[in-house]
């Protein structure tokens, strides 16, 4: 269901919580407790057997965390959510509930470097194979499918080049393959983009970023759209459709129907691996969520100013943001992102890559930080930082060069951000030919 105008603002403040007697606190209480007293033995027995809902131990659920799960699910238009300790954990849990050893997934070739580490190293240790496809080439996704394929993974807005894709077309390829499409919506947020409405089946977030917005607390969320029918091909999904001793000989699909996927993620992967979100961090993210749409709008306004400045600067070779005139994904952005394409993007210096370090060190407002989505403006060098473990061919496929610099535009005055970039670029300008042209735009 679409969120009407103003609905995002309402949901980010109210969804998932109703004040309770006797005190009826208007803000979500912080339940900083490791465990919970059961009313009686029978209730304890049934809860541990997963036959009765309730909180048993904060590793698998907590009242404060539950509000965050429900609130983000409401914002995304999903049927339920699962919170994790980090965004990386959200990606891992979302995929582990779908893909096992000996199986395969297809992923965007332009993902955040930490996700690539997860897929190529840790998942490789688990015997899970990954094929990478250009998000702009839908045919490449279909061509990469194998009989063992169990999921597609992409980012709504790619990190670090603000890459977009025709998500409905990729979703159609996933449906043809009979697998769920998982979309990381961290950089877009549900304010700008709702992947479930465009055909995705599962959405993940690093809530550390824009959902919290303050840079104080790590968190992740998995949201299930509840539409993928695992029972249509039960042999492909035995983890959901076969009886399991863990569930008293029942199948999760029989017990939970369309909620079986999140039930598996919580009862097995959150329970067994323990990447649980602390109640305190959940409360911090909930506080940040209340201003999400206002912050995203300001981030976007600042980004358009900064990207426009960089695109016209002779010391900048390329600006990777769809808001820049002439960008090849401008039409796609207008179709699917009417409110903007986010505030995390990259640009390439028109200078020797050796100038990247001195340029970054000259910045004063932009902080050299391995994070995005903060109120503060941040800078990073992907080749040396977030994507340093990618091979040269992987970085090339991702469009990341040695002169590529990532920015996360914050909430400061746009004029101050432009001035900071201008003073840091000034020494480079002096070394360029006087006929230096403004930045070109290439396919991100």
C-alpha positions in Angstrom: 0.0 0.0 0.0 1.3 3.4 -1.0 2.1 5.9 1.8 0.1 9.1 0.9 1.6 12.5 1.0 2.4 13.2 4.7 2.1 9.5 5.5 5.8 8.9 5.8 6.0 11.6 8.5 3.1 10.1 10.4 4.4 6.5 10.3 8.0 7.4 11.3 6.6 9.0 14.5 3.7 6.7 15.4 3.9 3.3 13.7 4.3 0.2 15.9 3.7 1.9 19.2 0.6 2.7 21.3 1.2 4.1 24.8 0.2 1.6 27.5 -1.1 2.0 31.0 -0.4 2.8 33.8 1.9 5.6 32.8 1.3 5.8 29.0 4.7 7.3 28.0 4.4 9.1 24.7 7.9 8.1 23.6 8.9 4.4 23.2 10.2 3.1 26.6 13.7 1.7 26.7 13.4 -1.9 27.9 17.0 -2.4 28.8 16.6 -6.0 30.0 18.4 -9.2 29.0 15.5 -11.5 29.9 11.8 -11.5 30.9 9.8 -13.2 33.6 7.3 -15.7 32.3 3.8 -15.6 33.9 3.8 -19.4 34.4 5.5 -22.6 33.4 3.1 -23.4 30.6 3.7 -20.0 29.0 7.5 -20.5 29.1 7.2 -24.0 27.6 5.0 -22.8 24.7 7.2 -19.7 24.0 10.4 -21.8 23.8 8.6 -24.2 21.5 7.7 -21.2 19.3 4.0 -22.0 19.7 3.2 -18.8 21.6 4.4 -15.3 20.8 6.3 -13.5 23.5 9.7 -12.2 24.6 12.0 -14.9 26.1 15.5 -13.4 25.8 16.7 -10.2 24.1 18.8 -12.1 21.7 15.7 -12.9 19.7 13.4 -10.1 20.7 12.8 -7.1 22.9 9.8 -4.7 23.3 11.8 -1.6 22.2 13.4 -3.4 19.3 10.0 -4.7 18.2 8.7 -1.2 17.8 11.7 -0.4 15.5 11.0 -3.5 13.5 7.3 -2.6 13.1 8.0 1.0 12.3 10.5 0.4 9.6 8.2 -2.4 8.1 5.4 0.2 8.0 7.6 2.7 6.3 8.6 0.2 3.7 5.1 -1.2 3.2 6.2 -4.7 4.4 4.5 -7.3 6.5 7.1 -7.5 9.2 10.6 -6.7 10.2 13.7 -8.1 12.0 16.3 -5.8 13.6 19.9 -6.8 13.8 23.1 -5.4 15.4 24.4 -3.8 12.2 23.4 -3.3 8.5 26.0 -5.9 7.6 24.2 -8.4 9.8 20.9 -7.5 8.2 22.3 -8.4 4.7 23.9 -11.6 6.0 20.8 -12.8 7.9 18.5 -11.9 5.0 20.5 -13.9 2.6 21.4 -16.9 4.9 17.7 -17.5 5.3 17.5 -18.0 1.5 20.9 -19.4 0.3 22.8 -22.4 1.7 26.1 -24.1 0.9 26.3 -25.4 -2.7 23.8 -22.8 -3.8 24.2 -19.5 -5.7 23.1 -15.9 -5.8 23.3 -13.1 -8.3 24.4 -9.7 -7.0 25.0 -6.2 -8.4 28.6 -5.5 -9.5 28.3 -2.1 -7.8 27.8 -2.9 -4.2 29.3 -1.4 -1.0 32.7 -3.0 -0.5 31.8 -4.6 2.9 28.9 -6.4 1.2 31.3 -7.7 -1.5 33.6 -8.9 1.3 30.7 -10.8 2.8 29.7 -12.4 -0.5 33.1 -13.3 -1.9 35.0 -14.2 1.3 32.7 -15.4 4.1 29.9 -16.8 1.9 32.7 -18.4 -0.2 33.8 -20.2 3.0 30.3 -21.4 3.4 30.2 -22.8 -0.1 27.9 -20.2 -1.5 28.8 -18.9 -5.0 28.1 -15.4 -6.3 27.9 -14.0 -9.8 28.0 -10.3 -10.2 25.9 -8.5 -12.8 25.9 -4.9 -14.0 22.8 -3.4 -12.5 22.2 -1.5 -15.7 22.1 -4.7 -17.8 19.0 -6.7 -17.0 20.0 -9.3 -19.5 23.1 -10.0 -17.5 21.0 -10.9 -14.4 18.9 -13.4 -16.4 22.1 -14.9 -18.0 23.7 -15.4 -14.6 20.9 -17.5 -13.2 21.7 -21.2 -12.5 19.6 -24.1 -11.2 21.2 -23.4 -7.8 20.4 -19.7 -7.7 18.3 -18.7 -4.7 18.3 -14.9 -4.5 19.1 -11.7 -6.3 20.7 -8.8 -4.4 21.1 -5.1 -5.3 21.2 -1.7 -3.8 18.4 0.9 -4.4 21.1 3.5 -4.8 24.6 2.1 -5.3 27.4 2.9 -2.9 29.6 4.8 -3.8 28.5 6.0 -7.3 24.8 6.6 -6.7 24.1 3.9 -9.3 20.4 3.3 -10.2 18.8 0.4 -12.0 15.5 -0.5 -13.5 14.2 -2.4 -10.5 10.9 -3.6 -12.0 12.9 -5.2 -14.8 15.3 -6.9 -12.4 12.3 -8.0 -10.3 10.8 -9.6 -13.4 14.0 -11.5 -14.0 14.0 -12.7 -10.4 10.4 -13.9 -10.8 11.3 -15.7 -14.0 14.1 -17.4 -12.1 11.7 -18.2 -9.2 13.8 -16.4 -6.6 13.4 -13.5 -4.2 14.9 -10.1 -4.9 16.6 -8.5 -1.9 17.2 -4.8 -2.1 19.4 -2.7 0.2 17.5 0.6 0.6 20.0 2.2 3.0 21.0 5.2 0.8 17.5 5.9 -0.6 15.4 5.3 2.6 11.6 4.8 2.2 11.3 8.5 2.0 12.8 8.5 -1.5 12.1 4.9 -2.7 10.0 1.9 -1.8 11.5 -1.2 -3.4 8.6 -3.5 -2.4 6.3 -1.4 -4.5 8.6 -1.9 -7.5 8.8 -5.7 -7.3 11.3 -6.4 -4.6 10.6 -9.2 -2.0 12.9 -8.3 0.9 14.4 -4.9 1.9 17.4 -4.4 4.1 18.7 -1.3 5.8 21.8 -0.2 7.6 19.8 1.8 10.1 23.1 3.2 11.3 22.9 5.6 8.4 19.9 7.8 7.5 17.3 6.0 9.6 19.2 7.0 12.8 20.9 9.9 11.2 23.1 10.9 14.1 26.0 8.5 13.7 25.9 7.3 17.3 24.4 3.7 17.0 24.9 0.7 14.8 21.7 -1.1 13.7 20.2 -3.0 10.8 16.7 -4.0 9.7 15.3 -6.7 7.4 11.8 -6.1 6.1 9.8 -8.8 4.4 7.2 -7.9 1.7 5.3 -11.1 2.5 4.6 -11.8 -1.2 7.1 -14.4 -2.2 5.3 -17.8 -2.3 7.9 -20.3 -1.1 5.2 -23.1 -1.2 4.9 -22.8 -5.0 8.2 -24.8 -5.3 8.7 -26.5 -2.0 11.6 -28.6 -3.1 13.6 -25.4 -3.6 12.9 -24.1 -0.1 13.2 -27.1 2.3 14.2 -24.8 5.2 10.7 -23.4 5.1 8.5 -26.2 3.7 9.9 -29.4 5.2 9.2 -30.6 8.8 12.0 -29.7 11.2 12.7 -31.3 14.6 13.5 -27.7 15.7 9.9 -26.8 15.2 8.4 -29.9 16.7 8.1 -31.7 13.4 6.1 -28.8 11.8 7.1 -26.8 8.8 7.5 -23.1 9.2 5.3 -22.5 6.2 2.4 -24.4 7.9 2.9 -22.4 11.1 3.5 -19.0 9.7 2.5 -18.9 6.0 3.8 -15.8 4.4 5.6 -14.9 7.7 7.7 -18.0 7.5 10.8 -16.3 6.0 11.1 -13.8 9.0 10.3 -16.6 11.4 13.3 -18.6 10.1 15.6 -15.6 10.1 14.7 -14.9 13.8 14.4 -18.4 15.2 17.5 -19.7 13.5 20.0 -17.1 12.4 19.3 -14.4 15.0 19.0 -17.1 17.7 22.0 -19.2 16.7 24.5 -16.5 15.5 23.4 -13.8 17.9 23.7 -10.5 15.8 21.1 -8.9 18.0 20.3 -5.2 18.3 20.6 -3.7 21.7 17.5 -2.0 23.1 19.5 1.2 23.7 20.6 1.3 20.0 17.0 0.6 18.9 15.8 3.6 21.0 18.5 5.8 19.5 17.4 4.8 16.0 13.7 5.3 16.8 14.5 8.9 18.0 16.3 9.6 14.7 13.5 8.1 12.6 11.1 10.8 13.9 12.8 13.4 11.7 13.7 11.2 8.7 11.7 12.9 6.0 12.8 16.4 7.1 16.5 15.4 7.2 16.3 13.6 3.8 14.8 16.7 2.2 17.6 18.9 3.5 20.3 16.3 2.6 18.9 16.4 -1.0 18.8 20.2 -1.2 22.5 20.4 -0.1 23.5 17.6 -2.5 22.1 19.3 -5.5 24.0 22.4 -4.6 27.3 20.5 -4.0 27.0 18.3 -7.1 26.2 21.2 -9.3 29.3 23.1 -8.0 31.5 20.1 -8.6 30.1 19.4 -12.1 31.2 22.9 -13.1 34.7 22.8 -11.5 37.7 22.3 -13.8 39.5 20.2 -11.3 36.7 17.6 -11.3 36.6 15.1 -14.2 33.3 13.2 -13.4 30.4 13.6 -11.0 28.5 10.4 -10.3 25.1 11.7 -9.3 21.8 11.5 -11.3 20.9 15.1 -10.4 23.7 16.4 -12.7 22.4 17.6 -16.1 23.2 15.1 -18.8 23.6 12.1 -16.5 22.6 8.9 -18.4 20.3 7.7 -15.6 18.4 11.0 -15.3 15.3 9.6 -17.0 15.3 6.6 -14.6 15.7 8.9 -11.7 12.8 11.1 -12.8 10.6 8.0 -13.2 11.4 6.1 -10.0 12.9 8.8 -7.7 10.7 11.9 -7.9 11.9 13.1 -4.5 15.6 12.8 -5.4 18.4 10.2 -5.6 20.0 10.6 -2.2 23.0 12.4 -0.8 25.8 9.9 -1.1 27.7 10.1 -4.4 31.2 10.2 -5.8 33.3 12.3 -8.1 36.6 11.8 -9.8 39.4 14.4 -9.6 40.9 15.6 -12.9 44.3 15.2 -11.4 47.0 12.6 -10.6 45.5 10.1 -8.1 48.4 11.0 -5.8 46.5 14.3 -5.2 43.6 12.5 -3.5 45.2 12.3 -0.1 46.3 16.0 0.0 42.9 17.1 -1.2 41.1 15.2 1.5 43.5 16.5 4.1 42.7 20.1 3.1 39.0 19.6 3.8 37.8 21.1 7.1 34.0 20.6 7.3 34.0 17.2 5.5 35.2 14.6 8.0 37.2 11.6 6.9 34.9 8.9 8.2 34.0 5.4 7.2 30.2 6.1 7.4 27.4 7.8 5.5 24.0 9.2 6.3 25.2 11.4 9.2 24.1 14.9 10.0 27.7 15.8 9.3 29.2 15.9 5.8 31.7 13.0 5.3 34.4 12.1 2.8 36.0 8.8 2.0 38.4 7.3 -0.6 36.8 4.1 -1.7 39.8 2.5 -3.4 41.8 2.9 -0.1 39.0 2.5 2.4 35.5 0.9 1.8 36.4 -1.0 -1.4 40.1 -1.6 -0.6 39.7 -5.4 -0.6 38.2 -5.6 -4.1 40.5 -6.7 -6.8 41.4 -4.2 -9.6 38.9 -5.9 -12.0 36.2 -5.8 -9.3 36.9 -2.1 -8.7 36.8 -1.4 -12.4 33.5 -3.2 -12.8 32.2 -1.1 -10.0 33.4 2.1 -11.7 35.8 3.0 -8.9 39.1 4.5 -9.8 42.1 5.7 -7.7 40.8 9.3 -8.2 37.3 8.5 -7.1 36.2 10.3 -3.9 32.9 9.6 -2.0 30.9 12.3 -0.3 28.0 12.0 2.1 26.4 15.4 2.2 25.1 16.5 5.6 22.9 19.1 7.0 25.3 22.1 7.2 24.7 25.2 5.1 25.3 24.3 1.5 27.3 27.5 0.9 29.8 26.4 3.6 30.2 22.9 2.1 30.8 24.4 -1.3 33.4 26.8 0.1 35.2 24.0 1.9 35.4 22.0 -1.4 36.5 25.1 -3.3 39.4 25.8 -1.0 40.5 22.1 -1.1 40.3 22.1 -4.9 42.0 25.4 -5.5 45.6 24.1 -5.5 44.6 21.5 -8.1 43.1 24.2 -10.3 46.4 26.0 -10.5 48.1 22.9 -12.0 45.4 22.4 -14.8 45.6 23.8 -18.3 43.8 27.1 -18.6 41.4 25.5 -21.1 40.2 22.9 -18.5 36.6 22.0 -19.2 33.9 21.5 -16.6 33.3 17.9 -15.3 32.0 15.4 -17.7 29.3 13.0 -16.8 29.7 9.3 -17.4 27.5 6.3 -16.8 27.6 5.5 -13.1 
